[in-house]
Amino acid sequence: MSNNKIAIIGGGNLGASIAEGLIQSGFVQAQQITITKRNLQTIQHLADKGARVSTDNIAAIKDAQYIILAVKPFQIKDVLTEIKPYLQANQHTIISVATGVWMKDIEAILDSSFAIFRAMPNTAIAIQQSMTCICSNASANKQVGFVTDLFNQLGKTILIDEKLMDAASVLGACGTAYALRYIRANIQGGIEIGFSAAQASLIAAQTVKGAADLLLTKYTHAEREIDKVTAPMGCTIAGLNEMEHQGFSSSLIRGLITSFQKIKKDM
Ligand SMILES: NC(=O)c1ccc[n+]([C@@H]2O[C@H](COP(=O)([O-])OP(=O)(O)OC[C@H]3O[C@@H](n4cnc5c(N)ncnc54)[C@H](OP(=O)(O)O)[C@@H]3O)[C@@H](O)[C@H]2O)c1
């Protein structure tokens, strides 16, 4: 267990999930986490588990070593400006989860001697099943191990170049929605061929989970696993080929690229 103290600024969906996952994993004790937001009602459950909850960002960061910024992207500048007078490069490491806020934007407010990380998790962080892409600046070498360990408590991690962060938002974070829409379509089809909604939902979700786990545990290629299901002249290949005639893979790839272009245009 680590002795480091962690301040999470912005106890919304993501910030609260990070706190909850870290407490549940035993990575830190609840008292080592301080989580802030302006209206504390929604994070009372974290106080009940022993975390410190506060509206005071400055008090929260003063004795922390790691500061996770989990406010909306447009709020990052104000929060950094507020806490900057109390930050010290030899004490504090900054981890931003804000989409589209670049490390150079943070360095421009603080300076490049601070260890700065960006992390891009997804909503499955609430159940410690996130895929989190992480990058860091040149001052962060010493802290990479701890930050990777921290997010490993909340799912899987990969270290990437910052230039891939927008792509990580699409494949890793938007990807949750794409996968759920795929599952929903399976449920709709499942009901049409005879299952109740509850049965179809269980079968569709567990089947997708199992398919994903085949790749994650056996490290094989998706097409190799598909080959095992597609008997010659069988029903699976007939259905799959019809899906492809209707543009299945192509529509997914085009959707993904549209999300990517939208991030590039807006951020
Ligand atoms: N949700 C995702 O799937 C996801 C994935 C990857 C990255 N992200 C990024 O994560 C960040 C948070 O997203 P979210 O979905 O968790 O948003 P959210 O639910 O709106 O959380 C943001 C929280 O920040 C608090 N806040 C606002 N101003 C504050 C201040 N000055 N000091 C302290 N707390 C403050 C707000 O609470 P009060 O109003 O009570 O202060 C709010 O609960 C965003 O930058 C987003 O881009 C989200």
The ligand as an ORCA input file, in Angstrom:
! r2SCAN-3c Opt
* xyz 0 1
  N     -17.009     10.663    -18.387
  C     -16.122     10.052    -19.186
  O     -16.335      9.005    -19.798
  C     -14.753     10.670    -19.354
  C     -13.752      9.902    -19.966
  C     -12.483     10.432    -20.093
  C     -12.235     11.739    -19.642
  N     -13.232     12.471    -19.093
  C     -12.934     13.844    -18.593
  O     -13.079     13.857    -17.179
  C     -13.464     15.142    -16.736
  C     -14.651     15.004    -15.794
  O     -15.724     14.406    -16.489
  P     -17.029     13.954    -15.707
  O     -17.857     13.196    -16.661
  O     -16.654     13.342    -14.405
  O     -17.699     15.409    -15.439
  P     -18.619     15.860    -14.230
  O     -19.448     14.738    -13.744
  O     -19.290     17.146    -14.641
  O     -17.560     16.183    -13.068
  C     -16.891     17.410    -12.934
  C     -17.015     17.805    -11.462
  O     -16.188     18.919    -11.210
  C     -16.766     19.638    -10.123
  N     -16.228     20.992    -10.144
  C     -16.509     21.976    -11.022
  N     -15.786     23.067    -10.726
  C     -15.022     22.758     -9.646
  C     -14.067     23.474     -8.877
  N     -13.752     24.727     -9.157
  N     -13.478     22.836     -7.855
  C     -13.771     21.564     -7.543
  N     -14.688     20.823     -8.242
  C     -15.303     21.426     -9.271
  C     -18.265     19.554    -10.374
  O     -19.008     19.501     -9.185
  P     -19.638     20.819     -8.524
  O     -20.464     21.478     -9.574
  O     -20.411     20.331     -7.339
  O     -18.454     21.635     -8.153
  C     -18.427     18.211    -11.076
  O     -18.949     17.223    -10.210
  C     -13.760     15.963    -17.975
  O     -12.704     16.861    -18.202
  C     -13.856     14.941    -19.097
  O     -13.365     15.470    -20.303
  C     -14.480     11.964    -18.904
*
